[in-house]
């Protein structure tokens, strides 16, 4: 496992990077220091980028969020979210799971995620007895605990409603505070006996799609960079793409560090092994 002080050390080895957002580029509200500079240097080095996020909303909204954080749209390449992947499935109905869902969805999630349903012909319903499936984009409020959704999940199971999860993440850090994600709700649903279809990381298919959108055919010339062992590193490993683990994100507390602070290599190796993951390298943040 290589230890990188910055991406400049390996720039000549790669033609493209598949980049996480939350925990690598920003904390959900503010861009991390030096992000714009790193993007500028990647552009000068001719390295293509695609932002691959488990955000449960359409990709264009992620661009709006980045712009609001002061990250200019000209700095990075393509953007692809789990919300976009979910929207594509709900619209095309090519996958057998999605083709049998019906057109009435009970939505677990905030209104800001409504874009997942736009132009799909699917209606939101307010009562489970009118629903044909559950669309899960995460907690309605950022401070909600998983237990708040227990009753609605149990009733959904009793009604045999399939669930679509538009964000496989279990938890994310927002300004240093842990917030549960749709993945945690979906896994509890499975524990209760419910059926779930996930879209997004760590599905290797989404990484191959991202690689194609980068325009880089040789996977050995691409690296995944992200902070979550369960999604970013796991997805890279499953897709056969080198994974660079940003230790300053979701696992920083477990490693006893903060974003941008180098991790103890032995601790990082032990933690990666505990998760059954194999990072090609570690880096403390999105640094050049």
N, C-alpha and C positions, 0 to 999 in steps of 0.2 A: 504494500500500500504506500504509494508516493505521498509525500508531504509537500504541498505547494504553498509558497508565499504569495504567488500571484499567477494569473493565467498567462502572463508573458513568458513564463518558463516553459510552456508547452505549446505556445501558439503555432509554431512551425509544424507540429504533429497533427493538426486538425484543420478541416475545411468548414466545419459547422458545429454549433453547439445547440442542444435542446435545453432550454433554460426554464427552471421553475420560477415562479413569481414570489408568492408569499413565503417569507423566511430566507429568501436569497436576494431578491431585488428590493423588497419593501416589507414592512411589518403590518400591513393592512391599512395603514393610515399615512405613513411617511416613508419615503425612499431612504435607503441606507446611504451613509456618506460614501462618496466616490463612485456611485453607480453610473452616472452620466459619463464620467471619465473613462470607466472601463468599457462602456459601449463604444465610445469614440475610438478607443484603441483597437477594439475588435474590428471595427469598420475599416480602420487604416490597415489592419493586417489582412483584410480580405476574408474574414471569417464570417460566414452566414449565421444568422441566429433565428430561432423560432421560440416564442414564449409558449410553453405548454403548461397550462394551469388546471387545477381541479376546481376552479371557480364555477358554481352552478348557474351561470348566466351566459348570454351570448358574448362572443369574442369582442365585438365592437365596444361593449361596455367596459371591458378591461382596458382598452385603449383610452377611453375617457378617464378612467381612474388613474392611469399612469400619467396622463397629461396634467391632471389636477395635482399630482405629486411633483410636477416639475420635470418629468422625464419626457422629452420631446419625441414625437412620433417618428422623426427622421433617424433616430438613434438605433432602432431595432427593426428586425424583419417581421416575419409573419407572426400571427397570434392565433392560438387554438386552445379553446377551453373545453372542459368536460361538459359544460352547459351547451356549447355549440354541438358537440358530439351527440348529446342527448336530444337536442332540437332536431338534428338531422335524422335520427332514428324515429322520432315521433312523427316527423313529416313524411319520411319515405316509407315507413312500415315494412322494410325489407327483412328485418330480423323477425323470426317466428314469434318470439316473446312479445315484441312490440305490435306485430300485426293482429294479435288477439286481445289487445288491451281495451278496445272500445273508445268512446269519445267523451267520457265524463270523468274528470279527474278531481280527487280530493287532494289539495295541495298542503303539505307540511313544509312551511318555509315562509320567508318574508316576501312582501310585495315586490321588492327590488329584483327578485328572481323570476318575475312573471314572463320575462322575455323568452324563456324556454318554451312557452306555449304559443307564442305569436305565429300566426299564419299556419297553424297545424290543423285547424278545424276541431280542436279539443276545447271543451268548455270546463271551467272550474265550477265545482259544486261545493256547497257549504255543509252538506250533510253526507255522512258515510252511506246511508241507505240509498242515496241517489248516485253514488260513485261506482265506476267500473274498475278503477285502479287508483293507486296512491302515487302521487308525484312527490318525492322527497328531495328538497333542496337544502335542508338544514333547519336549525332552530329558528323560530319566529323572532325571538329576541336573543341578543348576543349573550345575555346572562342566564339563559335557560339551562337547567340541568336535564339530563336524559330522562329522569324520573317523571318529568312533567308530561311526557308523551306516552307513558305506559298505558293509560286507559284507551287512547285512540289507537294505539298499536294493537292492543288485545282485541278491540272491537273489529279492527280491519282484518285480523287473522280469522276471527269468528265468521266474517263475511267472505273469507277466501279471496280477498282482493290482492292482486299482484302489486308489487311496488317497483317503481323506477327510481333509482338513486343517481342523482346528477352530480354527486361529489363523493368519491370513495374515501376521502380523508376522515379519520376519526376525530382529530383535534387540530387546531391551528393556534398560533400565538398572534394576538392582536394587541399591539402596544405592550407586549410583555405578559399579557394575561391569556390564559388558556380558554379557548372557546370550542365547544363541541361542534362537529360538522355532521353532514348528512350521513357519512359512513358509519358513525357511531349509532345513529338511529336505525339505519338499515341492518346492521349486525344484530342489534337487539330484536328487530323484527324477525330475522332468521332464527334467532334463539327461541322465539315464541312459536315458530312453525311457519312463518310467512315466506313467500317466494319473492326474490329480489333480482333485478337486472341492474348491474352497475355499468356506468360509462365513465371512462377517464383512467388516470394512472392508478394502479400499476399495470393495467392491461397491455401486454406487449404489442397488440395491434395498433394502439394509439401512438406508440413510439415509431413503428414502421411507417405509419401515416405521416408523422411529423418529419421523419427522415426524407420521405418522398417530397414533402412540401419544401424542405430545405434545398432540394435539388442536388444532394450529394449521394451518389450511388454506392460508394464504398463505405460501409458501416464502420470500418476500422478508422476512418477519418472523421468520425463524429463522436462527441461525448455528451452525455447527459449530466447536467449540473443541478443539484437540488439539495434541500436540507433534510428530507424525510427518508429514513431507511425503509419504511414500510411501503412507500410509493415511488419516490424518485430513484433510489438505488435499486429497489426490488424490480421496478419496471425496466431499468437499464439492463440489469442482470438477465431478466427473462427475455429481453429482446436481442441479447447478444451485442449490446453497445456499452462501451466503457462508461462507468458512472463515477463522477467526481462528487463527493459528499461534502456539502457545506456544513461544517460542524457548529456554526454559530447560530443555527436556526432552532427548530423544534426540539432538538436534543441537547441544546446548550446547557440547560440546567443539570441534566444528568451527567454531563461532562465537567461541570463546575466552571463554566466559562460564560462569556457574553459574546455577542456578534463582533467579529473582527479580532477576537483574542484567540491565539493559537491553542489548540487542544493538546492534551497529553496523548501522544501517539499510542501508548500502550492501553490507555483507557478507551480511546476511540476504537482500537482493534477489538477489545473485549466486548464493547457494546455492539459493534457490527456483527460479531460472532453470535451474540445472544439473539439477535434478530435474524440470524441465518443469511446475512447479506455480505457481499464481497465488493466493496468500493475499490475502484482502480487507484483513486487518490483522494486525499482530503484537503480542504481549503477552509479558512476561517470565515470567509465572506466573498462577495463578488468583487474581487480586487484584481487589478492588472499587474 
